[in-house]
Amino acid sequence: MSDRPLGAQISHMLKDRGVDVIFGIPGVHNQEMYRGIEEAGLNHVLARHEQGAGFMTDGYARATGRPGVAYVITGPGLCNIMTPMGQAYSDSVPMLVISSCLNRADLGIGRGRLHEMKDQEAAAAAVCDWSHTAMDAASAYQLIDRAFFEFATGRKRPKHIQVPIEVLEAVAPAFPPSQTAVTAQNVPPDVVDVVSDALLEGKRPLFVFGGGAVESASVWRAVVDAAGAASFSTYAGRGIIAPGGLHFGSTLARPGSAEVIAQADYVFAVGTELSETDLWRDQLGHTGRLIRIDKDAEELNDTPAFARVHADAGQIAKELLARRKDWPGKTTWTTAEVAETRAKWRAEVEMERPGILTVGDALRKAMPAKTAIYSDMTQFAYAVLEDWPMTEPGLWHHPNGFGTLGYALPAGIGGAIARKGAPTVVIAGDYGFQYTLQELMVAVELELTLPIILWDNTKLGEIADSMVAAQIAPNAVTLKNPDFVKFAESFGAAAVAPESLATLPAVLTAAFDRKGPTLIHLTPAILG
């Protein structure tokens, strides 16, 4: 490969490492990174805002399981994408953000340069796994390969590489050939013994699955079934265990789940942080022995446990399955008690957020098989996330830990690009939608078939309810909204406002059959 300016070499290197799509916005500071995009055979998606580019990168990565890559400019470009980077960090999404920065002599000096920041590297480091400056071509190549190696072998979290403008412009030699990343596939027998012996001894075993177990879902299903165990999942782990049977679903946020978990003699927490946004309480609620399984050693230190197993979820699941013949297979859990509890919790959700589950049921029945859903921070999603049964994992994507508004639309666009015609849906609330609504133009531009379910109750409903519960007079929680149908139509998208639940399935079916995005505007009036 011939010498090229480093900006062009980076695009060629990314293509060589398996990248197909770049999300971003060009500017005078990062234009050198665009020199090699077409020559390398990369597809570039032009966002309308760097925040949108970041969420598209996130959505693409979640849909493919491969790293998403974004190009942004110095200063404001990087600042704008930091919210998506923080979201990707919370949710363990592999995202590589490559930005320009000021020339080497200007870094940290304070000369009033265009897009100047006091410490751009440190600012990005606050919301990602690491942030480093490549002072030359060799450093840039090393950092890119380091990022991809860590994506392949460790916890998938965002990384940031910044390159001075003059370094991007300078002619650089060819990048080195790729190297194979190999992770050990076997867990030591004595480590497997800890978990297997607990399943042998337990009369009432219970699993809690998080996003770290998604890639090994089929094996864990077999393990849970062979053990006769009950289970919960976090929002990120939805679909790892099939609905029904002894599965309590993604209902950890129900206060009553602590009482259920207290009935287990062994609790196995697999690939989950057991964070505040998983539980919405301080403690899991277990009284039996807790065994935590996680590839992230740091996370294992957060919660006291009977045993802390530092291992990849998929690796240990395979080892456990080989020992299933040793387990009794029958426990004291019953499908009747699980079904009764699930029904009780559904009634609680219906009481807390009247009517939403009814609308969700109508939507679910009209969804094609294997539809991917990208939801925003909205009451509609909060309700249906607990109740909507998922038959397989990796199909519902929600901004869990960081909890940012404006996620759903751009992330859904990234997902639709990745899925290449497979059904993808966006669910957003009226307020959060307005954070990133300009990205609708990207979906129109790319003619993406993308139904956008917009729940419009003309207020920040969750905040209003929280204020009332805290005995605070609701303040700054009501809003005047635009005519969303006309707005979508002005962008060239289709838009419809169904008047009844009876017409909703047909509207959704038509949206899946239409080339280009369709805004489906729903209000509480649809309940009649």
C-alpha positions in Angstrom: 0.0 0.0 0.0 1.4 3.4 -1.0 2.1 6.3 1.4 -0.9 8.6 1.9 -1.9 11.4 4.2 -2.7 9.9 7.6 -6.3 11.0 7.5 -6.7 8.8 4.4 -4.7 5.9 5.8 -7.1 5.8 8.9 -10.1 5.2 6.6 -8.2 2.4 4.8 -7.1 0.9 8.0 -10.7 0.9 9.4 -11.9 -0.8 6.2 -9.2 -3.4 6.6 -10.3 -4.0 10.2 -13.9 -4.8 9.1 -15.6 -1.4 9.3 -18.1 -0.6 6.6 -19.9 2.5 7.8 -18.8 5.8 9.3 -21.2 8.2 11.0 -20.2 11.8 11.3 -20.1 15.4 10.1 -17.1 16.8 8.2 -15.5 20.1 9.2 -12.4 22.1 8.3 -10.5 20.4 11.2 -11.3 16.8 10.3 -11.7 17.0 6.5 -8.4 15.0 6.1 -10.2 12.0 7.5 -12.7 12.3 4.6 -9.9 12.2 2.0 -9.8 8.4 2.0 -13.5 7.4 2.7 -14.6 6.8 -0.8 -11.3 5.3 -2.0 -11.4 2.8 1.0 -15.0 1.8 0.1 -16.6 3.1 3.3 -20.2 4.3 3.4 -20.5 7.6 5.2 -23.8 8.6 6.9 -24.1 12.4 7.3 -25.9 13.2 10.5 -27.5 16.6 11.2 -25.8 16.9 14.6 -22.9 15.1 16.2 -25.2 13.9 19.0 -27.3 12.2 16.3 -24.1 10.7 14.7 -23.2 9.3 18.1 -26.5 7.6 18.7 -26.5 6.3 15.1 -23.1 4.8 15.8 -24.5 3.2 19.0 -27.6 1.8 17.3 -25.5 0.4 14.5 -23.1 -1.3 17.0 -26.0 -2.8 19.0 -27.6 -4.2 15.9 -24.4 -5.8 14.5 -22.4 -6.6 17.6 -19.5 -4.9 15.8 -17.8 -1.6 16.7 -19.5 1.5 15.4 -17.2 4.3 14.2 -17.8 8.1 14.2 -15.7 11.0 12.8 -16.1 14.4 14.5 -14.3 17.7 14.6 -12.3 19.3 17.3 -14.0 21.1 20.2 -17.8 21.4 19.7 -18.0 18.3 17.5 -16.5 16.1 20.2 -18.5 17.8 22.9 -21.7 17.1 21.0 -21.0 13.4 20.8 -20.0 13.0 24.4 -23.6 12.3 25.5 -23.8 9.3 23.2 -20.4 8.2 24.4 -21.6 8.3 28.0 -24.6 6.3 27.0 -22.4 3.7 25.2 -20.2 3.5 28.3 -23.1 2.8 30.6 -24.6 0.1 28.2 -21.3 -1.5 27.1 -21.6 -0.6 23.5 -18.4 -0.8 21.2 -18.0 2.7 19.8 -14.8 4.2 18.4 -14.9 8.0 18.1 -12.1 9.5 16.1 -11.7 13.3 16.2 -9.2 15.9 15.2 -7.6 18.2 17.7 -5.4 21.3 17.5 -1.8 21.1 16.3 0.7 19.7 18.7 2.2 23.1 19.6 -1.3 24.5 20.4 -2.5 21.8 22.7 -3.3 23.2 26.2 -1.7 26.6 25.4 -4.8 28.8 25.2 -4.2 30.8 22.1 -7.8 31.4 21.0 -7.7 28.9 18.2 -10.8 27.8 16.4 -12.6 25.0 18.3 -10.1 25.2 21.1 -10.7 23.4 24.4 -8.6 23.5 27.6 -8.2 19.7 27.6 -10.1 17.9 25.0 -8.6 14.5 25.7 -9.5 14.7 29.4 -13.1 15.8 28.6 -13.7 12.8 26.4 -12.1 10.5 29.0 -14.9 11.4 31.4 -17.5 9.5 29.3 -15.5 6.6 27.7 -13.2 3.8 28.5 -10.1 5.8 27.4 -9.2 8.8 25.4 -5.7 9.3 23.9 -3.9 11.6 21.5 -2.0 10.1 18.5 1.0 12.4 18.0 2.1 10.5 14.9 1.0 7.9 12.5 2.5 5.0 14.4 0.6 6.0 17.5 -2.6 6.3 15.6 -2.3 2.8 14.1 -1.4 1.4 17.5 -4.4 3.0 19.2 -6.8 1.9 16.5 -5.6 -1.7 16.9 -5.7 -1.5 20.6 -9.4 -0.4 20.5 -10.4 -3.2 18.2 -8.4 -5.8 20.3 -10.2 -4.6 23.4 -13.6 -4.7 21.7 -12.9 -8.3 20.7 -11.5 -9.6 24.0 -12.9 -7.4 26.8 -15.9 -5.4 27.9 -17.2 -3.5 25.0 -17.0 0.2 25.9 -16.4 3.4 23.8 -12.9 4.7 23.1 -11.7 8.0 21.8 -8.7 8.8 19.6 -7.8 12.3 18.7 -5.3 13.3 16.1 -3.7 16.8 15.6 -4.7 18.4 12.3 -1.0 18.6 11.1 -0.6 14.9 11.8 -3.7 14.0 9.8 -2.4 16.1 6.9 1.1 14.6 6.9 2.0 11.8 4.6 2.2 8.5 6.5 3.5 5.0 5.7 1.1 2.1 5.3 -0.6 0.7 8.5 0.5 -2.7 9.8 -1.4 -5.9 8.9 -4.1 -6.9 11.3 -3.4 -9.4 14.1 -5.7 -12.1 15.4 -7.2 -11.6 18.8 -7.6 -14.8 20.7 -9.4 -15.3 24.1 -9.0 -18.5 26.1 -12.1 -20.7 25.7 -11.9 -22.8 28.9 -12.8 -22.0 32.5 -10.7 -23.9 35.1 -12.7 -26.9 36.5 -12.5 -25.7 40.1 -14.2 -22.4 39.0 -16.9 -24.3 37.2 -17.3 -26.5 40.3 -18.4 -23.4 42.4 -21.4 -22.8 40.2 -22.2 -26.4 39.3 -22.2 -27.5 42.9 -24.6 -24.7 43.8 -27.0 -25.9 41.1 -26.6 -29.4 42.4 -27.4 -28.3 46.0 -30.0 -25.7 45.3 -33.7 -26.4 45.9 -34.8 -23.0 44.6 -32.1 -21.6 42.3 -32.7 -18.3 40.5 -30.8 -16.6 37.7 -30.6 -12.8 37.0 -29.3 -12.2 33.5 -27.8 -8.9 32.2 -26.5 -7.7 28.8 -23.2 -9.5 29.3 -25.0 -12.9 28.7 -26.7 -11.9 25.4 -24.2 -13.4 23.1 -24.5 -16.8 24.9 -28.3 -16.8 25.3 -29.0 -20.2 23.7 -26.5 -21.9 26.0 -27.8 -20.2 29.1 -31.4 -21.2 28.2 -30.3 -24.8 28.2 -28.5 -24.4 31.5 -31.5 -22.8 33.2 -33.9 -25.4 31.8 -31.6 -28.3 32.9 -31.3 -26.8 36.4 -35.1 -26.2 36.7 -34.2 -22.6 37.8 -36.4 -19.5 37.8 -35.0 -16.3 36.2 -35.2 -12.6 35.8 -33.5 -10.4 33.3 -32.4 -6.8 33.3 -33.7 -4.5 30.5 -30.4 -5.2 28.7 -30.8 -9.0 29.1 -34.4 -9.2 27.8 -34.9 -12.2 25.6 -32.1 -14.3 26.9 -34.7 -16.5 28.5 -37.9 -17.2 26.5 -41.1 -15.8 28.0 -43.3 -18.1 30.1 -42.4 -21.0 32.3 -40.3 -20.0 35.3 -39.2 -16.7 33.8 -40.3 -13.6 35.7 -39.3 -11.3 32.8 -37.6 -7.9 33.0 -39.5 -7.0 36.2 -36.6 -6.3 38.6 -37.9 -2.8 39.0 -41.1 -4.1 40.6 -40.7 -3.6 44.4 -42.2 -7.1 44.9 -39.3 -8.7 43.0 -37.2 -8.4 46.1 -39.6 -10.6 48.0 -39.4 -13.2 45.2 -35.6 -13.1 45.1 -35.5 -13.5 48.9 -37.1 -16.9 48.4 -34.2 -18.3 46.4 -31.5 -20.3 48.1 -29.0 -19.5 45.4 -29.0 -16.4 43.2 -26.7 -16.4 40.1 -26.2 -12.9 38.7 -24.7 -13.3 35.2 -23.3 -10.5 33.1 -25.0 -7.7 35.1 -23.9 -4.8 37.3 -27.0 -5.1 39.4 -27.0 -1.3 39.1 -29.5 1.3 40.3 -31.1 1.4 36.9 -31.5 -2.4 36.9 -33.2 -2.6 40.3 -34.4 0.9 41.3 -33.6 0.0 44.9 -30.4 -0.3 47.0 -30.3 -4.0 47.4 -31.1 -7.0 45.2 -33.1 -8.5 48.0 -31.5 -11.9 48.2 -31.2 -13.8 51.5 -29.6 -16.9 50.0 -26.1 -17.2 48.6 -25.3 -14.8 45.7 -22.9 -16.0 43.0 -21.8 -13.3 40.5 -20.4 -14.2 37.1 -18.8 -11.4 35.0 -15.9 -10.8 32.7 -15.3 -7.4 34.3 -13.4 -7.9 37.5 -14.1 -4.3 38.6 -17.8 -4.9 38.6 -17.4 -8.0 40.8 -16.2 -5.9 43.6 -19.3 -3.7 43.8 -21.7 -6.2 45.5 -20.7 -8.6 48.4 -21.3 -12.2 47.2 -20.8 -15.8 48.3 -18.7 -16.3 45.2 -17.4 -13.9 42.5 -16.5 -15.7 39.3 -14.3 -13.8 36.9 -15.2 -15.4 33.6 -16.9 -14.8 30.3 -20.5 -15.7 30.5 -20.5 -17.8 27.4 -17.4 -19.7 28.3 -18.7 -20.8 31.7 -22.2 -21.6 30.3 -20.7 -24.1 28.0 -18.7 -25.7 30.8 -21.8 -25.8 33.0 -23.9 -27.4 30.3 -21.5 -30.3 30.1 -22.3 -31.1 33.8 -26.1 -30.8 33.5 -26.6 -34.6 34.0 -25.4 -34.1 37.6 -28.2 -31.7 38.6 -31.5 -32.9 39.9 -33.4 -30.7 37.4 -36.5 -30.4 39.7 -36.9 -27.5 42.1 -39.7 -26.1 44.2 -40.4 -23.2 41.7 -43.7 -23.7 39.9 -45.0 -22.1 36.7 -48.3 -21.3 38.4 -46.6 -19.1 41.1 -44.6 -17.3 38.4 -47.6 -16.7 36.2 -49.6 -15.4 39.2 -46.8 -13.0 40.1 -46.4 -11.8 36.6 -50.2 -11.1 36.3 -50.0 -9.2 39.6 -47.2 -7.0 38.4 -48.9 -6.3 35.0 -51.9 -5.1 37.0 -49.5 -2.8 38.9 -48.1 -1.3 35.7 -51.6 -0.8 34.3 -52.6 1.1 37.5 -49.4 3.2 37.4 -49.6 4.1 33.8 -53.2 3.5 32.6 -53.8 2.4 29.1 -50.2 2.2 27.9 -50.0 -1.6 28.1 -53.2 -1.8 26.0 -51.6 0.3 23.3 -48.4 -1.8 23.6 -50.4 -5.0 23.1 -51.9 -3.7 19.9 -48.5 -2.7 18.6 -46.9 -6.0 19.5 -49.5 -8.1 17.6 -48.7 -6.2 14.5 -44.9 -6.4 14.7 -43.2 -8.8 12.2 -41.0 -11.5 13.6 -37.5 -10.4 14.7 -38.4 -6.7 14.8 -35.7 -4.6 16.4 -37.0 -1.8 18.7 -35.1 1.3 19.7 -36.9 3.2 22.6 -36.3 6.5 24.3 -36.7 7.7 27.9 -40.5 7.9 27.9 -43.3 6.6 30.1 -44.6 4.5 27.2 -41.3 2.6 27.0 -41.0 2.3 30.8 -44.3 0.5 30.9 -44.0 -1.8 28.0 -40.3 -2.7 28.8 -41.6 -4.6 31.8 -44.4 -6.4 30.1 -43.5 -7.0 26.4 -42.4 -10.6 26.0 -39.1 -11.0 24.1 -38.5 -14.4 22.4 -34.8 -13.6 21.7 -32.2 -11.2 22.9 -30.6 -8.2 21.2 -33.8 -6.9 19.7 -34.9 -4.2 22.1 -32.4 -1.4 22.7 -33.0 1.2 25.4 -30.7 3.9 26.9 -30.5 2.3 30.3 -27.7 3.5 32.5 -26.9 7.1 31.3 -30.6 7.6 30.6 -30.3 10.2 27.9 -33.3 11.7 26.0 -33.2 11.8 22.2 -31.7 8.3 21.8 -34.4 6.4 19.9 -34.6 8.1 16.5 -30.9 8.3 15.6 -30.1 5.0 17.2 -33.0 3.4 15.3 -31.6 4.9 12.1 -28.2 3.3 12.8 -30.0 0.1 13.5 -32.0 0.2 10.3 -28.8 0.9 8.3 -27.2 -2.1 9.9 -30.1 -4.4 9.5 -30.5 -3.7 5.8 -34.2 -4.1 5.3 -35.0 -6.2 8.4 -37.9 -4.7 10.5 -36.8 -1.9 12.8 -39.0 0.4 14.9 -38.5 3.6 17.0 -40.5 4.3 20.1 -40.2 7.9 21.4 -42.0 10.3 23.7 -43.0 13.8 22.5 -40.3 15.6 24.6 -37.4 13.3 23.9 -38.2 13.2 20.2 -37.5 16.9 20.0 -33.9 16.5 21.2 -32.9 14.8 17.9 -35.9 15.2 15.6 -33.7 16.8 12.9 -32.2 13.3 12.2 -35.5 12.4 10.6 -34.0 13.9 7.5 -31.3 11.2 7.5 -34.0 8.5 7.4 -35.8 10.3 4.6 -32.5 10.9 2.7 -31.6 7.2 2.9 -35.2 6.0 2.3 -35.1 3.8 5.4 -38.3 1.9 6.1 -38.7 2.9 9.7 -41.9 3.2 11.6 -41.6 5.9 14.4 -44.1 5.4 17.2 -44.5 8.8 18.9 -46.3 8.9 22.2 -47.6 12.5 22.7 -49.1 13.3 26.1 -47.9 17.0 25.9 -45.9 16.8 29.1 -42.9 15.3 30.9 -45.2 12.7 32.4 -42.6 10.7 34.5 -41.2 13.9 36.0 -44.7 15.3 36.7 -45.6 12.1 38.5 -42.3 12.1 40.5 -42.9 15.7 41.6 -46.4 14.9 42.8 -45.1 11.8 44.7 -42.4 14.1 46.3 -45.1 16.7 47.2 -43.7 19.2 44.8 -46.1 21.2 42.7 -45.6 20.1 39.1 -43.5 22.8 37.5 -42.0 23.1 34.0 -43.4 19.7 32.9 -46.1 20.7 30.4 -45.3 21.9 26.9 -46.8 23.1 23.7 -45.9 20.7 20.9 -45.7 21.3 17.2 -48.0 19.6 14.8 -45.9 16.4 14.5 -47.7 15.1 11.5 -47.1 18.3 9.5 -43.5 18.4 10.8 -42.8 14.9 9.5 -44.5 15.6 6.2 -42.4 18.7 5.7 -39.3 16.5 5.9 -40.7 14.3 3.2 -41.7 11.5 5.6 -45.1 9.8 5.7 -47.2 10.6 8.8 -50.4 9.3 10.2 -52.4 9.8 13.4 -54.6 6.7 14.1 -57.9 7.6 15.7 -58.5 4.2 17.4 -56.6 1.1 18.6 -58.5 -0.9 16.0 -56.8 0.9 13.1 -53.3 0.8 14.7 -52.2 -2.7 13.4 -53.1 -1.7 9.8 -51.2 1.6 10.2 -48.1 -0.2 11.4 -48.3 -2.8 8.7 -48.5 -0.1 6.1 -45.5 1.6 7.6 -43.4 -1.5 7.3 -44.5 -1.8 3.6 -43.6 1.8 2.8 -40.2 2.9 1.5 -39.0 5.6 3.8 -39.9 6.5 7.4 -43.4 6.8 8.8 -44.3 8.9 11.9 -47.2 7.3 13.8 -48.5 9.9 16.1 -50.3 8.5 19.2 -52.0 10.4 22.0 -53.9 9.1 25.0 -57.1 9.8 23.1 -56.5 6.7 21.1 -57.7 4.8 24.1 -61.2 6.3 23.6 
